[in-house]
Amino acid sequence: MHSIVIHFGKKYEDWHLVEPFFYKLQNSNELTFYWEEEAPASNPLFLSVVDRMIEHLDRHRIKDWQLIILLNLDDELNRRLRLTTHLSEIRTDLLDPLKDKGFYPSQSILHLVDMIQRTSNYAPIEEGLKRYWELDHYGYLLKSTEWPIVGNAFCEEEINQLDEEWGEPIQLQDIILDQPGAEFMEALELKCERVTTCLAKKIDKKKDLLLLRREKMSNDEWMTKDQLDIVMEDFEKKIKQIRTLPLTPSLTYFTPSRELSSSLKFHVGIQSEIGDIRLIRHEIIQSSHRERMKGFLELTYFLLTISHHPKLIERLDKGSTSVIQISLEKERLETLLNHYFISLLKAKRQLEDQLLLQNQYHTNRFRDDDFSPYTAASIEKRRDINHPLSNRSKITYQFYDQWQDQLYKAETILIDRENELLKKSREAIKKLNVLKRRNDFLEEEELIEINDYRKDILQKIGVVQRDVIDSAPGISEALSKWKGFVTQAKNQMHFLLQLLPNQRQFLMMSILIFMILIIPFLHMLGSNDSAEVPAYYFGIGSVVTLLVTYCGYFFTKRKSYYHIWKFQEKTYEYTENIYQMQVDAQHKYNDYLNHLFKLFSLRKYFEKLSLLGEEKKIQNLLYRYHLIKLEEFVQMTNRLLHILQMNKEPFAAKHEIRVPGIKFEKSIIENPIYSPFQQQGVQGVNGHGIEVYLGSAIEQYQSTYFHELDQIRIQEDKVYKL
């Protein structure tokens, strides 16, 4: 069963010394504390704690739980409020809202920490507390109210006045209970009328006082109008009952004061508000520091016991009041605290040694990576696929189609190479993304100070970042330039082919030139002097003329083709340049990828170094935090031993103690070293039996880890006896 402990008022002096005893239960989520000091100053504790409790119960899915409320009767708040008023507030502001929201506890305990000095009749010695105790216990004050008026509660003197009005006790020796005489009934009616009128006057006066002082009410000694009306109504019912036939023999012992006292106790005292709350009072001696701390330890062990064994509380009746006495075994407690003290001291010294090593902010230097393997694979030049047309080829009507087909093949190769470049670049980017996510950085053995290494890498990052910006490749222009060139080249080739004479024109021009050159020879052949010229001369002339004509034809045709072959060669060279442009673009892209990966690597190193430095810094802070806490707990335990007047064992005698490891990222509640019950090698396995004296019955309860509790005695309380 989960236990929730709520504390009214200020935290007890030196209570923090016993708080570690609860860490084991708190860590296992079996015990939760709510302190009034944690509530906002503008709101009472209950107004803020109800929602927090519901959130806690709902988040941890707790269905079965018990509520334990600690209340110090000597607290400053108790000097202004009665115990009955506390019970009313607990029911109104805490239990009822929990019930409305479906989170009502299985059992509720109001544990009264009683540090008040009392007289032999259990009344507090201090006058103010005594008046509150009388109202809580009796429902009225034992002494009369003195000026100035501090309330409108009944006092014993007023109650006894009803007996005076009643007169002598009634004698029933000669009276027939079923048929009493008229004279007897008249006397009885007169008695009843007198005491009823007397009480009514007193109640009216108290109502007037209530109206008169309502705005200036500062004490908790006022009866409300509803309470006064209920008391009057109860008294009238009782008076009506005793005079109703047949009469009862108890009429002989009837006194109005006893009936009014009973009514006030039930409607004004704690019995009016206790309901199903079990009230447990625990006496702690306030005068001695040692006894007070011993009382806190007894309270601690009692809370641990009822948290482990809630059935112990179930044995007590709901709405009952009890007083407890707790006995601790001093030797076991001394052994526990000494072991706890030595463990804390040893853990503190170990942590001091670790902190000296932890102050060295050094790490291994990262190995420089080779970045070339992470670039895209080179594309092929494919020079052997496309060659220019031979200048020996005849330029026929199919030449332009053949040349255009070469341009188409070149464009197809360029597109394929461009797609291949993009594909391999995407593969390189995928590799780069994988490498960005990789954490397995190799390190060399050289140690370097973390902050210096961070500055070095940060400087390299600046240099590489500039290189990345400078080496950033632009958009590929190969295809766009090629397409622009092809359009111009086709127009140019078409223009050149249009200027080129055809074969018939070449032949006719050659014949014309031949005839022009042969005419002189024909003229000579027809003249008179021709007989003198040898005949072979004309044959040689004809042959020479024919050769000259052919040479003119040949060189003219070659000259005409020259621009076409030259332009075709220029086209081929431009194609090779476009191919090279693609290769150069890929080289630039690879260089960009290399610089980019280097930048990513350096940033990764920088992040890892920063993270490593932060981890060391955080770890150092955690080390120092726990070192401070260990020192604090050593002083707390030392003070606890001093207050309890227990001897401390020497540190050397406990070197064999195994100290629980510290979980630096966890809170003190989650660390076994801070709990006295989680030290290794001091507790047994089978636990220790606790004897519980419940009235005249004796019961045994088992404890698995605390051995210092010897017995608990629970008896009916005489201070707040119902």
C-alpha positions as CSV (number, residue, x, y, z in Angstrom):
1,M,0.0,0.0,0.0
2,H,1.3,3.4,-0.9
3,S,1.6,5.9,1.9
4,I,1.3,9.7,1.6
5,V,2.5,11.8,4.5
6,I,1.3,15.4,4.8
7,H,2.9,17.7,7.5
8,F,1.1,20.6,9.1
9,G,3.1,23.6,10.2
10,K,6.8,24.2,10.1
11,K,9.3,21.4,9.6
12,Y,10.6,20.2,12.9
13,E,14.0,21.4,14.0
14,D,16.7,18.8,13.0
15,W,14.1,16.7,11.2
16,H,16.4,16.7,8.2
17,L,18.7,14.4,10.2
18,V,16.2,11.5,10.0
19,E,15.0,12.1,6.4
20,P,17.5,9.7,4.9
21,F,15.7,6.9,6.7
22,F,12.8,7.3,4.3
23,Y,14.9,7.4,1.1
24,K,14.5,3.6,0.4
25,L,10.7,3.8,0.5
26,Q,10.7,7.0,-1.5
27,N,12.9,5.6,-4.2
28,S,10.6,2.6,-4.6
29,N,7.6,5.0,-4.8
30,E,6.0,3.5,-1.7
31,L,6.1,6.8,0.3
32,T,5.5,10.4,-0.6
33,F,5.9,13.5,1.6
34,Y,4.1,16.8,1.2
35,W,5.3,19.7,3.5
36,E,3.3,22.8,4.3
37,E,6.4,24.9,3.8
38,E,6.3,23.8,0.1
39,A,2.9,25.4,-0.4
40,P,2.6,29.0,-1.6
41,A,2.3,31.6,1.1
42,S,-1.0,32.9,-0.3
43,N,-2.7,29.5,-0.2
44,P,-3.2,26.9,2.6
45,L,-1.5,23.6,2.2
46,F,-4.6,21.7,1.3
47,L,-5.6,24.0,-1.6
48,S,-2.4,23.2,-3.4
49,V,-1.7,19.7,-2.3
50,V,-5.0,18.1,-3.4
51,D,-4.3,18.5,-7.1
52,R,-0.6,17.4,-6.7
53,M,-1.8,14.3,-4.8
54,I,-4.3,13.4,-7.5
55,E,-1.8,14.0,-10.2
56,H,0.7,11.7,-8.4
57,L,-1.8,9.0,-7.7
58,D,-3.1,9.1,-11.3
59,R,0.3,9.2,-12.9
60,H,1.5,6.1,-10.9
61,R,-1.9,4.4,-11.1
62,I,-2.1,4.0,-7.4
63,K,-5.4,2.7,-6.2
64,D,-4.7,1.4,-2.7
65,W,-3.1,4.1,-0.5
66,Q,-3.2,5.5,3.1
67,L,-3.0,9.1,4.2
68,I,-0.9,10.0,7.2
69,I,-1.1,13.6,8.5
70,L,1.6,14.8,10.9
71,L,0.5,17.5,13.3
72,N,2.6,19.1,16.0
73,L,0.4,20.1,18.9
74,D,3.0,22.7,20.0
75,D,3.2,24.3,16.6
76,E,2.6,28.0,16.2
77,L,-0.5,27.2,14.1
78,N,-2.0,25.2,16.9
79,R,-1.9,28.2,19.2
80,R,-4.6,29.7,16.9
81,L,-6.6,26.6,16.0
82,R,-8.0,23.8,18.0
83,L,-7.5,20.2,17.1
84,T,-11.2,20.0,16.3
85,T,-10.8,22.8,13.8
86,H,-7.8,21.0,12.2
87,L,-10.0,17.9,11.8
88,S,-12.8,20.0,10.2
89,E,-10.3,21.5,7.7
90,I,-8.8,18.1,6.9
91,R,-12.3,16.7,6.2
92,T,-13.5,19.8,4.3
93,D,-10.4,20.9,2.4
94,L,-8.7,17.5,1.8
95,L,-10.8,14.4,2.3
96,D,-14.0,15.6,0.7
97,P,-12.3,16.9,-2.5
98,L,-10.4,13.6,-2.8
99,K,-13.7,11.7,-2.3
100,D,-15.4,13.8,-4.9
101,K,-12.7,13.1,-7.4
102,G,-12.6,9.4,-6.7
103,F,-9.3,9.3,-4.8
104,Y,-10.3,8.6,-1.3
105,P,-7.7,6.9,0.9
106,S,-8.2,3.4,2.2
107,Q,-7.4,4.7,5.7
108,S,-6.6,8.1,7.2
109,I,-4.3,8.6,10.3
110,L,-3.8,11.9,12.1
111,H,-0.5,11.5,13.9
112,L,-0.2,14.0,16.7
113,V,3.3,14.8,17.7
114,D,2.8,15.8,21.3
115,M,5.7,17.9,22.8
116,I,3.4,19.7,25.3
117,Q,4.1,19.6,29.0
118,R,1.0,18.4,30.8
119,T,-0.4,18.2,34.3
120,S,-1.4,15.0,36.1
121,N,-4.9,15.2,34.6
122,Y,-3.4,15.4,31.0
123,A,-4.2,19.1,30.6
124,P,-1.4,21.4,29.1
125,I,0.3,23.6,31.5
126,E,0.2,26.6,29.2
127,E,-3.1,28.5,29.6
128,G,-3.9,29.0,26.0
129,L,-3.2,25.4,25.0
130,K,-5.1,24.2,28.0
131,R,-8.3,26.1,27.0
132,Y,-8.1,24.6,23.5
133,W,-7.5,21.1,25.0
134,E,-10.6,21.5,27.3
135,L,-12.8,22.5,24.3
136,D,-11.4,19.5,22.3
137,H,-11.7,17.0,25.1
138,Y,-14.8,18.2,27.0
139,G,-16.5,20.5,24.6
140,Y,-16.5,23.3,27.2
141,L,-14.1,25.2,29.5
142,L,-13.4,24.1,33.0
143,K,-13.0,27.7,34.2
144,S,-15.2,30.7,33.7
145,T,-14.5,33.2,31.0
146,E,-12.8,36.3,32.2
147,W,-12.8,39.8,30.7
148,P,-11.9,40.5,28.0
149,I,-14.2,38.0,26.4
150,V,-12.3,35.6,24.2
151,G,-15.2,33.4,23.0
152,N,-18.7,32.2,23.7
153,A,-18.0,28.6,24.7
154,F,-19.7,27.1,27.7
155,C,-17.8,26.8,30.9
156,E,-18.2,24.3,33.7
157,E,-19.8,26.9,36.0
158,E,-22.6,27.6,33.5
159,I,-23.3,23.9,33.1
160,N,-23.5,23.4,36.8
161,Q,-26.0,26.2,37.1
162,L,-28.5,23.9,35.3
163,D,-28.2,21.5,38.2
164,E,-29.0,24.4,40.6
165,E,-32.1,25.2,38.5
166,W,-33.0,21.5,38.5
167,G,-32.9,21.3,42.2
168,E,-32.9,18.1,44.3
169,P,-32.7,14.8,42.5
170,I,-36.1,13.1,41.8
171,Q,-37.2,10.3,44.1
172,L,-39.1,7.5,42.5
173,Q,-39.7,5.2,45.6
174,D,-43.5,5.8,45.8
175,I,-44.1,6.7,42.2
176,I,-45.8,4.4,39.7
177,L,-43.7,4.8,36.5
178,D,-46.7,4.1,34.2
179,Q,-49.1,6.3,36.1
180,P,-47.4,9.0,38.2
181,G,-49.5,11.4,40.1
182,A,-50.5,14.9,38.7
183,E,-48.5,16.6,41.5
184,F,-45.4,14.7,40.6
185,M,-45.7,15.4,36.9
186,E,-46.4,19.1,37.6
187,A,-43.2,19.3,39.6
188,L,-41.3,17.4,36.9
189,E,-42.6,19.7,34.2
190,L,-41.6,22.7,36.3
191,K,-38.0,21.4,36.7
192,C,-37.8,20.8,33.0
193,E,-39.1,24.2,32.2
194,R,-36.7,25.9,34.5
195,V,-33.6,24.2,33.1
196,T,-34.8,24.6,29.5
197,T,-35.4,28.3,30.0
198,C,-32.1,28.7,31.7
199,L,-30.2,27.0,28.9
200,A,-32.1,29.0,26.3
201,K,-31.2,32.3,27.9
202,K,-27.5,31.2,28.0
203,I,-27.6,30.2,24.4
204,D,-29.3,33.4,23.3
205,K,-26.6,35.4,25.2
206,K,-23.9,33.4,23.4
207,K,-25.6,34.1,20.0
208,D,-25.6,37.8,20.9
209,L,-21.9,37.7,21.7
210,L,-21.3,35.9,18.5
211,L,-23.0,38.7,16.5
212,L,-21.3,41.4,18.5
213,R,-17.7,40.0,18.0
214,R,-18.0,38.3,14.7
215,E,-15.8,40.9,12.9
216,K,-13.2,40.7,15.6
217,M,-13.0,37.0,16.1
218,S,-9.4,36.0,16.4
219,N,-9.4,32.9,18.6
220,D,-10.8,29.5,18.1
221,E,-13.1,29.6,21.2
222,W,-16.3,30.5,19.5
223,M,-19.4,28.3,19.1
224,T,-21.2,28.8,15.8
225,K,-25.0,29.5,15.7
226,D,-25.5,26.0,14.2
227,Q,-23.6,24.4,17.1
228,L,-25.7,26.4,19.6
229,D,-28.9,25.4,17.9
230,I,-28.0,21.7,17.8
231,V,-27.0,21.7,21.5
232,M,-30.3,23.3,22.4
233,E,-32.3,20.9,20.2
234,D,-30.5,17.9,21.7
235,F,-31.2,19.1,25.2
236,E,-34.9,19.7,24.5
237,K,-35.2,16.2,23.0
238,K,-33.6,14.7,26.2
239,I,-35.9,16.8,28.4
240,K,-38.9,15.7,26.4
241,Q,-37.8,12.1,26.6
242,I,-37.4,12.0,30.4
243,R,-40.9,13.4,31.0
244,T,-42.6,11.1,28.5
245,L,-44.6,8.3,30.0
246,P,-43.7,5.7,31.1
247,L,-41.0,7.1,33.2
248,T,-37.6,5.3,33.5
249,P,-35.7,4.5,36.7
250,S,-32.7,6.5,35.2
251,L,-34.7,9.6,36.0
252,T,-33.4,9.3,39.6
253,Y,-29.9,9.9,38.4
254,F,-30.7,12.5,35.8
255,T,-28.7,15.8,36.0
256,P,-29.0,18.5,33.3
257,S,-25.3,19.2,33.5
258,R,-24.4,15.7,32.5
259,E,-26.7,15.8,29.5
260,L,-25.4,19.2,28.3
261,S,-21.8,18.1,28.9
262,S,-22.4,15.0,26.7
263,S,-24.0,17.1,24.0
264,L,-21.1,19.6,24.0
265,K,-18.5,16.8,23.9
266,F,-20.3,15.3,20.9
267,H,-21.0,18.5,19.0
268,V,-18.1,20.8,20.0
269,G,-15.2,18.4,20.9
270,I,-13.1,16.4,18.5
271,Q,-15.8,13.6,18.4
272,S,-17.8,16.0,16.2
273,E,-15.2,16.0,13.4
274,I,-13.1,12.8,13.8
275,G,-15.3,10.7,11.5
276,D,-13.3,7.7,10.1
277,I,-10.0,9.3,10.9
278,R,-7.8,7.3,13.3
279,L,-6.1,9.7,15.8
280,I,-2.7,8.5,17.1
281,R,-0.8,10.6,19.7
282,H,2.9,10.2,20.1
283,E,4.6,11.9,23.1
284,I,8.1,13.4,22.5
285,I,10.0,15.2,25.2
286,Q,10.8,18.7,24.1
287,S,13.1,19.9,26.9
288,S,16.0,17.6,26.0
289,H,17.7,17.8,22.6
290,R,18.6,14.2,22.9
291,E,15.1,13.0,23.8
292,R,13.6,15.1,21.1
293,M,15.8,13.6,18.5
294,K,15.1,10.1,19.9
295,G,11.4,10.9,19.6
296,F,11.9,11.9,15.9
297,L,13.7,8.5,15.3
298,E,10.8,6.7,17.0
299,L,8.4,8.6,14.8
300,T,10.5,7.7,11.8
301,Y,10.5,4.0,12.6
302,F,6.7,4.0,13.3
303,L,6.1,5.6,9.9
304,L,8.3,3.0,8.3
305,T,6.4,0.2,10.1
306,I,2.9,1.3,9.1
307,S,4.1,1.9,5.6
308,H,5.2,-1.7,5.4
309,H,2.4,-3.1,7.5
310,P,-0.8,-1.0,6.9
311,K,-2.8,-3.8,8.5
312,L,-1.5,-2.6,11.9
313,I,-3.5,0.5,11.5
314,E,-6.5,-1.5,10.3
315,R,-6.6,-3.1,13.7
316,L,-7.5,0.2,15.2
317,D,-11.2,1.3,15.0
318,K,-12.1,4.1,12.7
319,G,-12.7,7.3,14.7
320,S,-10.7,6.1,17.6
321,T,-7.9,7.8,19.6
322,S,-4.7,6.0,20.7
323,V,-1.4,6.7,22.2
324,I,1.8,4.9,21.1
325,Q,5.1,4.1,22.8
326,I,8.0,3.0,20.7
327,S,11.2,1.3,21.9
328,L,14.4,1.3,19.9
329,E,17.3,-1.1,20.4
330,K,20.1,1.3,21.2
331,E,23.0,-1.0,20.2
332,R,21.6,-1.9,16.8
333,L,20.9,1.8,16.2
334,E,24.4,2.8,17.1
335,T,25.8,0.1,14.8
336,L,23.6,1.2,12.0
337,L,24.6,4.9,12.3
338,N,28.3,4.1,12.7
339,H,28.3,2.0,9.6
340,Y,26.3,4.7,7.7
341,F,28.8,7.3,8.9
342,I,31.9,5.3,7.8
343,S,30.3,4.5,4.4
344,L,29.6,8.2,3.8
345,L,33.1,9.1,4.8
346,K,34.7,6.5,2.7
347,A,32.6,7.4,-0.3
348,K,33.5,11.0,0.1
349,R,37.3,10.2,0.1
350,Q,36.9,8.0,-3.0
351,L,35.0,10.7,-4.8
352,E,37.7,13.3,-3.9
353,D,40.3,11.0,-5.6
354,Q,38.1,10.6,-8.6
355,L,37.6,14.4,-8.9
356,L,41.3,15.0,-9.0
357,L,41.6,12.8,-12.1
358,Q,38.4,14.2,-13.6
359,N,39.8,17.7,-13.6
360,Q,42.2,16.7,-16.5
361,Y,40.3,18.0,-19.6
362,H,42.4,16.0,-22.2
363,T,41.4,13.8,-25.1
364,N,43.0,11.9,-28.0
365,R,43.6,13.7,-31.2
366,F,41.4,12.6,-34.2
367,R,43.1,11.1,-37.2
368,D,43.0,13.1,-40.4
369,D,40.8,11.3,-43.0
370,D,41.7,10.8,-46.6
371,F,38.9,12.5,-48.5
372,S,39.6,11.4,-52.1
373,P,37.7,8.0,-51.9
374,Y,34.5,9.8,-51.1
375,T,34.3,11.6,-54.5
376,A,32.3,10.5,-57.6
377,A,33.9,8.0,-60.0
378,S,35.3,9.6,-63.2
379,I,33.3,9.4,-66.4
380,E,34.8,8.1,-69.7
381,K,36.0,10.4,-72.5
382,R,34.8,8.1,-75.3
383,R,37.1,9.6,-78.0
384,D,37.1,6.4,-80.0
385,I,33.3,6.5,-80.6
386,N,33.1,9.6,-82.8
387,H,35.6,10.7,-85.6
388,P,35.4,13.5,-88.2
389,L,34.6,12.6,-91.8
390,S,37.6,11.9,-94.0
391,N,38.7,14.8,-96.2
392,R,39.1,12.2,-99.0
393,S,35.4,11.6,-99.0
394,K,33.2,12.9,-101.8
395,I,30.9,15.6,-100.9
396,T,27.6,14.3,-102.3
397,Y,24.0,15.2,-101.5
398,Q,24.3,12.8,-98.5
399,F,27.2,14.7,-96.9
400,Y,25.0,17.0,-94.8
401,D,23.0,14.1,-93.5
402,Q,26.1,12.2,-92.5
403,W,27.5,15.3,-90.8
404,Q,24.2,15.9,-89.0
405,D,24.2,12.3,-87.9
406,Q,27.6,12.8,-86.4
407,L,26.3,15.8,-84.5
408,Y,23.4,13.7,-83.2
409,K,25.7,11.0,-82.0
410,A,27.9,13.5,-80.3
411,E,24.8,15.0,-78.5
412,T,23.7,11.5,-77.5
413,I,27.1,10.8,-76.0
414,L,27.0,14.2,-74.2
415,I,23.6,13.5,-72.7
416,D,24.6,10.0,-71.6
417,R,27.8,11.4,-70.0
418,E,25.8,14.1,-68.3
419,N,23.4,11.5,-66.9
420,E,26.3,9.3,-65.8
421,L,27.9,12.3,-64.1
422,L,24.7,13.1,-62.2
423,K,24.2,9.5,-61.2
424,K,27.7,9.1,-59.9
425,S,27.4,12.5,-58.1
426,R,24.2,11.3,-56.4
427,E,26.1,8.1,-55.3
428,A,28.8,10.3,-53.9
429,I,26.3,12.4,-52.0
430,K,24.8,9.2,-50.5
431,K,28.3,8.2,-49.4
432,L,28.7,11.6,-47.9
433,N,25.4,11.4,-46.0
434,V,26.4,8.0,-44.6
435,L,29.8,9.4,-43.6
436,K,28.1,12.3,-41.9
437,R,26.1,9.9,-39.7
438,R,29.1,7.8,-38.9
439,N,30.4,8.1,-35.3
440,D,33.4,5.7,-35.4
441,F,36.1,8.3,-35.5
442,L,39.5,6.9,-35.2
443,E,41.8,8.5,-32.7
444,E,45.5,8.6,-32.2
445,E,47.4,8.1,-29.0
446,E,48.4,11.8,-28.7
447,L,46.7,13.6,-25.9
448,I,45.7,17.2,-26.2
449,E,43.8,19.6,-24.0
450,I,40.2,19.8,-25.1
451,N,39.8,23.6,-25.3
452,D,43.0,24.0,-27.3
453,Y,42.0,21.3,-29.7
454,R,38.6,22.9,-30.1
455,K,40.3,26.2,-31.0
456,D,42.5,24.4,-33.5
457,I,39.6,22.6,-35.2
458,L,37.5,25.8,-35.2
459,Q,40.3,27.6,-37.1
460,K,40.5,24.7,-39.6
461,I,36.7,24.9,-40.0
462,G,37.0,28.6,-41.0
463,V,39.7,27.8,-43.6
464,V,37.8,24.8,-45.1
465,Q,34.6,26.8,-45.1
466,R,36.2,29.4,-47.3
467,D,37.5,26.6,-49.6
468,V,34.1,25.1,-49.9
469,I,32.7,28.5,-50.9
470,D,35.5,29.0,-53.5
471,S,35.2,25.5,-54.9
472,A,31.4,25.4,-55.2
473,P,30.6,24.2,-58.8
474,G,28.1,26.0,-60.9
475,I,25.4,24.5,-63.1
476,S,26.7,22.3,-65.9
477,E,26.9,24.3,-69.2
478,A,28.1,21.5,-71.5
479,L,24.7,20.6,-73.0
480,S,23.5,24.2,-73.2
481,K,26.6,25.3,-75.0
482,W,26.5,22.3,-77.2
483,K,22.9,22.9,-78.3
484,G,23.7,26.6,-79.0
485,F,26.7,25.5,-81.0
486,V,24.8,22.9,-83.0
487,T,22.2,25.4,-84.1
488,Q,24.9,27.8,-85.4
489,A,27.0,25.0,-86.9
490,K,24.0,23.6,-88.9
491,N,23.4,27.1,-90.4
492,Q,27.1,27.5,-91.1
493,M,27.4,24.1,-92.8
494,H,24.3,24.7,-94.8
495,F,25.7,28.1,-95.9
496,L,29.0,26.5,-96.9
497,L,27.4,23.7,-98.8
498,Q,25.2,26.2,-100.7
499,L,28.4,28.1,-101.8
500,L,30.0,24.9,-103.0
501,P,29.7,24.4,-106.9
502,N,28.3,21.0,-108.0
503,Q,30.1,18.5,-110.2
504,R,28.4,19.6,-113.5
505,Q,29.5,23.2,-112.8
506,F,33.0,22.1,-112.2
507,L,33.0,20.0,-115.5
508,M,31.5,22.8,-117.6
509,M,34.0,25.3,-116.2
510,S,36.8,22.9,-117.0
511,I,35.7,22.4,-120.6
512,L,35.3,26.2,-121.0
513,I,38.9,26.7,-119.7
514,F,40.2,23.9,-122.0
515,M,38.5,25.4,-125.1
516,I,39.9,28.9,-124.2
517,L,43.3,27.5,-123.8
518,I,43.1,25.2,-127.0
519,I,41.9,28.1,-129.3
520,P,45.4,29.5,-130.0
521,F,46.6,26.1,-131.0
522,L,43.6,25.7,-133.4
523,H,44.3,29.1,-134.8
524,M,47.9,28.2,-135.5
525,L,46.8,24.9,-137.1
526,G,44.6,26.8,-139.6
527,S,47.2,29.4,-140.6
528,N,49.7,29.1,-143.5
529,D,52.5,28.7,-141.1
530,S,51.1,25.5,-139.6
531,A,52.8,23.4,-142.1
532,E,56.1,24.4,-140.7
533,V,55.1,23.4,-137.2
534,P,55.6,19.8,-136.4
535,A,52.5,17.8,-135.8
536,Y,53.6,16.5,-132.5
537,Y,53.7,20.0,-131.2
538,F,50.0,20.2,-131.4
539,G,49.6,17.0,-129.6
540,I,51.9,18.2,-126.8
541,G,50.0,21.4,-126.6
542,S,46.7,19.6,-126.3
543,V,48.1,17.4,-123.6
544,V,49.5,20.3,-121.7
545,T,46.3,22.2,-122.0
546,L,44.4,19.2,-120.7
547,L,46.8,18.9,-117.8
548,V,46.5,22.6,-117.0
549,T,42.8,22.4,-117.1
550,Y,42.7,19.3,-114.8
551,C,45.1,21.0,-112.3
552,G,42.8,24.0,-112.2
553,Y,39.8,21.7,-111.8
554,F,41.6,19.8,-109.0
555,F,42.9,22.8,-107.0
556,T,39.6,24.7,-107.5
557,K,37.6,21.7,-106.1
558,R,40.0,21.3,-103.2
559,K,39.9,24.9,-102.4
560,S,36.1,24.8,-102.4
561,Y,36.1,21.8,-100.0
562,Y,38.7,23.3,-97.7
563,H,36.2,25.4,-95.7
564,I,33.9,22.5,-95.3
565,W,36.6,20.1,-94.0
566,K,38.0,22.9,-91.8
567,F,34.6,23.6,-90.3
568,Q,34.0,19.9,-89.7
569,E,37.4,19.7,-87.9
570,K,36.4,22.7,-85.8
571,T,33.1,20.9,-85.0
572,Y,35.0,17.8,-83.9
573,E,37.4,19.9,-81.7
574,Y,34.5,21.7,-80.1
575,T,32.9,18.3,-79.4
576,E,36.2,17.3,-77.7
577,N,36.2,20.5,-75.7
578,I,32.6,19.9,-74.5
579,Y,33.7,16.4,-73.5
580,Q,36.6,17.9,-71.5
581,M,34.2,20.5,-70.0
582,Q,32.2,17.7,-68.5
583,V,35.3,16.1,-67.1
584,D,36.5,19.4,-65.7
585,A,33.0,20.0,-64.2
586,Q,33.2,16.6,-62.5
587,H,36.7,17.3,-61.2
588,K,35.4,20.6,-59.7
589,Y,32.4,18.7,-58.2
590,N,34.7,16.1,-56.7
591,D,36.9,18.8,-55.3
592,Y,33.8,20.4,-53.8
593,L,32.7,17.1,-52.3
594,N,36.1,16.6,-50.8
595,H,36.1,20.0,-49.2
596,L,32.5,19.5,-48.1
597,F,33.2,16.2,-46.5
598,K,36.3,17.7,-44.8
599,L,34.1,20.5,-43.5
600,F,31.5,18.0,-42.2
601,S,34.3,15.9,-40.6
602,L,35.8,18.9,-38.9
603,R,32.4,20.0,-37.6
604,K,31.7,16.4,-36.5
605,Y,35.0,16.5,-34.6
606,F,34.2,19.9,-33.2
607,E,30.7,18.7,-32.0
608,K,32.2,15.6,-30.5
609,L,34.8,17.6,-28.7
610,S,32.2,20.1,-27.5
611,L,30.0,17.2,-26.3
612,L,33.0,15.6,-24.7
613,G,33.9,18.8,-22.9
614,E,30.2,19.3,-21.8
615,E,30.1,15.7,-20.6
616,K,33.2,16.2,-18.6
617,K,31.9,19.6,-17.3
618,I,28.6,18.0,-16.3
619,Q,30.3,15.0,-14.8
620,N,32.5,17.4,-12.9
621,L,29.5,19.3,-11.7
622,L,27.8,16.0,-10.7
623,Y,30.9,14.9,-8.9
624,R,31.1,18.2,-7.0
625,Y,27.4,18.1,-6.3
626,H,27.6,14.6,-4.7
627,L,30.9,15.6,-3.0
628,I,29.0,18.5,-1.3
629,K,26.1,16.2,-0.5
630,L,28.4,13.5,0.9
631,E,30.1,16.2,3.1
632,E,26.6,17.4,4.2
633,F,25.4,13.9,5.0
634,V,28.7,13.1,6.9
635,Q,28.1,16.2,9.0
636,M,24.4,15.3,9.5
637,T,25.3,11.8,10.6
638,N,28.0,13.1,12.9
639,R,25.6,15.6,14.4
640,L,23.0,12.8,14.9
641,L,25.5,10.6,16.7
642,H,26.5,13.6,18.8
643,I,23.0,14.4,19.8
644,L,22.2,10.8,20.6
645,Q,25.5,10.6,22.6
646,M,26.7,7.6,20.6
647,N,30.3,6.8,20.2
648,K,31.8,6.9,16.7
649,E,34.0,3.9,15.6
650,P,37.4,4.7,14.2
651,F,37.6,4.9,10.4
652,A,40.4,2.3,10.2
653,A,38.2,-0.4,11.9
654,K,35.8,-0.2,9.0
655,H,38.0,-0.5,5.9
656,E,36.3,-3.7,4.9
657,I,33.0,-2.0,4.4
658,R,31.9,-2.1,0.8
659,V,30.6,1.3,-0.2
660,P,27.6,1.4,-2.7
661,G,28.4,2.9,-6.0
662,I,27.2,6.4,-6.7
663,K,24.9,7.0,-9.6
664,F,26.0,10.5,-10.4
665,E,23.2,11.4,-12.7
666,K,20.6,10.3,-10.1
667,S,19.2,12.3,-7.1
668,I,20.2,11.5,-3.5
669,I,17.0,9.6,-3.0
670,E,17.9,7.2,-5.8
671,N,21.5,6.6,-4.6
672,P,21.9,3.8,-2.0
673,I,24.9,5.5,-0.4
674,Y,22.6,8.2,1.1
675,S,20.2,5.7,2.8
676,P,21.3,4.1,6.1
677,F,19.4,1.0,5.2
678,Q,21.1,0.3,1.9
679,Q,24.7,0.0,3.1
680,Q,26.2,-3.4,2.2
681,G,27.4,-5.9,4.7
682,V,25.5,-4.6,7.8
683,Q,22.0,-6.0,7.6
684,G,20.8,-9.5,7.8
685,V,18.7,-11.4,5.3
686,N,15.8,-12.5,7.3
687,G,14.9,-9.2,8.9
688,H,13.9,-8.6,12.5
689,G,10.6,-9.3,14.3
690,I,8.7,-6.3,15.7
691,E,6.5,-6.9,18.8
692,V,3.3,-4.8,18.7
693,Y,1.3,-4.6,22.0
694,L,-2.2,-3.7,20.9
695,G,-4.1,-3.3,24.2
696,S,-3.6,-6.7,25.9
697,A,-2.9,-8.5,22.6
698,I,0.7,-9.1,21.3
699,E,1.4,-9.4,17.6
700,Q,4.5,-10.0,15.6
701,Y,5.4,-8.0,12.4
702,Q,8.3,-8.7,10.2
703,S,10.7,-6.1,8.9
704,T,13.0,-6.9,6.0
705,Y,15.7,-4.3,6.4
706,F,15.4,-2.2,9.7
707,H,16.4,-4.1,12.8
708,E,16.5,-1.3,15.3
709,L,12.8,-1.2,16.2
710,D,12.1,-3.4,19.3
711,Q,8.5,-2.9,20.1
712,I,5.4,-0.7,19.7
713,R,2.8,-0.3,22.3
714,I,-0.7,1.1,21.3
715,Q,-3.1,1.9,24.0
716,E,-6.3,3.9,24.4
717,D,-5.5,7.6,24.7
718,K,-6.5,9.4,27.9
719,V,-5.6,12.9,26.7
720,Y,-8.2,12.8,23.9
721,K,-10.5,10.2,25.3
722,L,-13.8,9.9,23.3
